[in-house]
Every structure is written in C-alpha cells, then in structure tokens.
Amino acid sequence: MCSRFRNKYSKATLLVAIVLPLALQELLAISLPYDHTCPVVYDNDSHDDMYTDEYLLALASAGSIALKGMITSSCGWSEPLFPDPVFVFEWPLAGRSEIVGKALRSGMTNAPTPVAGSGVALVKPVSGVIEDTAPVETPGAHLIVDQANNASTSQPLVVIMGAPPTTVASAYLLDNSITDRVVLAWLGGGPGENQMQNYNDVVDPWATQIVVRRFRTYLFGPVFDQSPVVTKSDLAALLPHTELRQWMIDKNLPNANLPNGRDHDAPPAITLMRPDYIVGAETKSFDYADANGNVFLKDDANGNVMMVTNVNESIGTSEWWRALTNLAAYGGSPLPPVLTPYGGVPAQIPGTIQAENYDYGGPEVAYHDLDVKVMDDNATRSITTFRVTDWVDFDPASGDAGGYALAVAQPTEWEDYTVNVLQSGLYTIDARVASKGAGGSFHIEFDGSNVTGSMFVPDTGDWQNWQTITASNISLTAGQQTMRIVMDTGGVSNLVGDINYVRIWTAGENGPDDDPDGDGFSNSQEDMLGTDPLDADSHIALEISPQNDDSIKLDYQSVVRRLYTIEYKDGFAETNWTSITNCEDIAGTGSITSYIDDGSGTGSAPTATTNRFYRLRVTLPP
C-alpha cells in the first residue's frame, strides 16, 4: 500500500500470541470463504514499505500456500508527492522482481515471476455502466483471469491486495464470469466503517466501485494499526542470516517513515493461515458514490462486503514470525549472502563489464556504499529504477551508448564482479568515465591484487560527456576470480566520477582497425554503431517482416546518442539509395524502434515493386 494517508508509528516490541482453548478460538473466529488451500495471487504497489512480499514468499516456499502470481499495480498518484507516475510504477515493478531474486538466493523456492499490473486508473464510461468500461489490459489482469478460471466456487482464487484495485477490476472487465471464483482480501476501507476513502480506495475510485459491487470483498483498512509487529532489531536477531534478511533490515520508504516497526500490509495475508486473527467484522454492500467518485457502503446483513473492524494483533504477530523463522521456508537450510554473478554466469574476459552489473549478495558482500539510496520525495532525479533494492547509486549513461553508470561514487566505496579470464597474458583495461569538474581516482583489483594502480578521472566537462582512460600491460591469470572497482580519492564535492563500463582487451587488439570479436566490424566502426567490439553478438540489424496488409514492418535496436535513417531502393539495377522521407535522422532511444513501410514515405507500397531493398544508416549527432 502506498503511503499518502499513512501515519507514523512508534517502534514496538515483539508480541507473543495468547493461546486460547480451541472452542473459544472458534467462537472468536469469523467464517471466511477461503483458507490456505486456495490458490493465491498477490497484488501490491510499493515493495519497500512493508514485509508482506517476504511473508507470502515464505509461506509459498514452505508449501503452506499455492502462490500463483505476484503483481505490481501502480500507486497512480501523481501530485504532489509523486510528480512522475511512470517512475512510481517502474520503481516497485523492478523492486518486486529483485525481492524474488533475493528470496531464491536465500534458499526459498516456489516463487512466481512478478508481472506488471496497471500503472494508470480506469476511466468511467459516459454511460456509467460498469461493463462499458475499457479495461487496462496487463499481464497481471490476464493472470487473475487465468487463475480464476482454474479455481472453483469451493476453492476460489484469493487475491491478496495492498494496491489500488485497478488490475482486479480490469480482470473482471476482461471476463465478467470470474466473480463466483474470486475472493478479494484487500487493505481497503476507512477511516469510517462505511467510507472507502483511504489511499487504495481513492486513487482509482471507479475501480473501487467496480470491485465492491461485483466481488466478494474483505476489507482490512480499519485494522491497519493492528498489523504484525516487525522491528528491525528483531529481524536482525531472529531471522536466519540471508540476503533477504539484509534487505528487510535495510528497506525504508523515507518520505513516510515506513515500514517503521510493522508489516502494515499483512492483515489480509495473515488470514490465509489464521482466520482467527479476525475478531470483529461487519457486513456491508455498496451504497453510493459522491460527486468526486468516493465510495460509501451501507450495513447489509446479506451484503458482499465484509469490513474487518478488529483483529487480534498478537495472533498476527505470532503467525508472521512463525512463517519467516520456519526453516522449511528456506529449504531446511538458509543460505548466507555470497557473491553471485549478475545474470548468473561470470563476465568473460576479454570483454566489456558494465559497471552497474556488479554481483548479487548485498551490502558488504557484493558492494560497499556509504549512503543509503532513497526515493527522493519529489522523484526529481536521485535514483533510477535499476537494482532498486541495493544502495549503489546510478545515473543513465544517456550521453554515451545508453544503459547505466555508477554515480555519486565516493572514496572507500567498492563493487565486486565475478569474472572468468579465458587465458593468462597481458591485457589493456579501458574505463569509460565522466566528471563535471576534476574527478578523483580509483583502481581495479583481481582477487585482492591492485593491477591498474591509480586511474584518474579527468574533467570531461559534464556528467554525460564520456572519455576513456586506460591502464596498459596488465598481467592477468586464467580462471574465475573476483574483480573489484575500488574508489580511492575524491575530486569535486569529494566525488570520484561516474563509471559507465570497464573494457578489458587482449593487449594489442584495441586499435581502431582491429576486429577482436571477429564480426566483420572494426573497433572504430563498432564505436560509431554503439555496439560492443568484444562481443560478436552485439550488433545492429534491420529486421524485415511482411505484414498481412501488404506493408513491410522494419525493426532495429537503437542506441542513444545515435541518429538512424532507413534507406531503400527498388530492384537490383538501382545504384542509388533513397532515404524514407518520414524515417530520417531518428534519435535512438535505447529500445527497439519500428517503422511500417506502407508507401507513405517511399512513394509506393512495397507490393507495387518487384524487389525492394532496405538498409539502415547510422550517424553520430552533430
């Protein structure tokens, strides 16, 4: 759940559940139409303001629940807290996938691959009829439909939600038949028992109206303050030492001071294992929506909405810790943090090592960083949406060939990379760097030995003006080893400088006319194209695909700071190439660029010619 209407909570101590006689537990428990044997899909927004992801992953790994999917749905709020809604969506989308990676490296299993839900709100149709609403089609919405169709009325799909309901509402709009096989357990509702006016409710009021009118819905917003007690000190003391635990200790949403001693999004999830967590609830149904779309409920003994009004906090706390301390959740043997190559395999030398692709393992294992990276309250720059659960700082390398670069690097910081040197011998090491003002210095180690000496970062004129600095005659030994970039001295503002990549050549193969990867392009040509001269699979190609309407689709992978023109000629006899008039000097974006030749830019449709040939021209901007 996002934090717009959250309060700050004081730190609390670990509570111990009171064990009640079974008969009394049954009297206190609320009858639920779901339990831990039902299929479960989890849909939440922020990844760093609660511990519910980790709780559900622990249950799934231990075999306690069948977790069929994890969805990230956007907070959707743009002003004033989050001026960039795309950033807000991409941040938790990346973070949730990274949490799953940390869980797997900690010994957990049965973790689904997270998918994207909605990043925008639904638009209420002019008719006001729910079924006339256009859904926001996403992998998350289709996942809910698919899992609902695999469920049954006796064992329905349980959607555990801590996000706006846009994705599940879209699932209904895609398939109206799913409602008898879906139950929503949602951190919605409040502050009054008949008001749907917390963050999750109001950010997409039309979706809120859809779900409370069409689904069996259990609302846990009023018990937000009675969530499981989870303090940082207890995490360190009670959980096994893993990369996942370190992330849980480090995670922080500073603009809301969360998680702050509780797993605030956990109440709906706790009921999967402990229905007796609920000790008070009232049955409701939809009443009306005000002029702003805010939804209000009414008391209704036969209603489809259950507003949970009271829970046993100690039961929730006890269950949370039971799940996360259960050794079965870690395959019986929790794995301590260790260096794990980014992408799963060691980087090959000779080769290019992107500076942002340091190993997994977490702080003080794969990297040392002095400052905790946080999401700036105004989201103006301070972070990217890459590796958001680590504290290393990055900037987009938009002035080079794209990707990311180590940024805000300070003396004593370091990053580790597992590499495999193919052959012992002499090498040349290039580092691509930038600095606005005089930079500092760094060095590169292999298995703890400084092989480069100090490499000084010059004043390149701007943080996106890139230059190459070189260390020559470097002797490396064959085999797998750890390469470390170590920041030594600071320049302007005590910053070392930004580092885009480290490129390690076999000595004597880095000349402009050399072709060390044997792909037919010289080093200078690959520099022009923005491809990797040490990777034969890194290339620019124009893919040509005939379409059903007799047009031709042209695709190419673009690179930033390059201009692209598609040229054509009709027939073998033509000697001159002509630029397609509406595809000239197109700036590269770093992603795949597509163009449809339907004759609008070439004067005639492709099918009107016997043979049409295409080529891609790449130039540097002036």
Protein Blocks (a to p, Z undefined) as FASTA:
>chain_A
ZZklpccdddddddddddddfklmmmmpccdfbdfkbccddddfbfklccklmmmmmmmm
nopaccfbdcdddekiabfklmclklmmmmmmmmmmmmmmmmmmnopahiacdddddfbd
cdddfklpaklpccdddfklmmmmmmmmmmcfklccddddfbdfklmmmmmmmomklmmm
cccdddeedjbfkbccbfklmmmmmlmmmmmmmmccddfklmmmmcccddfklmmmmmcc
dfklmmmmmgccfknopgkhpafklmmmmmmmmmmlpgcdcddddfbdcfkopacddddf
kbcbdcdfbdcfklmmmmmmmmmmmmklnnopacddddddehhiacddeddddfklcceh
iehkloccfbdcdddfklmmmpccehklbcbdcdddfklngpjddehiaehiacdddddd
fbgcddddddddddedjdddddddeehiafkbpaddddehiakbccddddehiacdeddd
ddddddfbdcehhiabdcfbdcdddehilcfkbcfkonopafklmmmnopafkbfkbccd
ddddddfkopacddddddehiacdddddedjklmbdcddfklghiacehiacddddehjm
nopafklpmbdcddddddddZZ
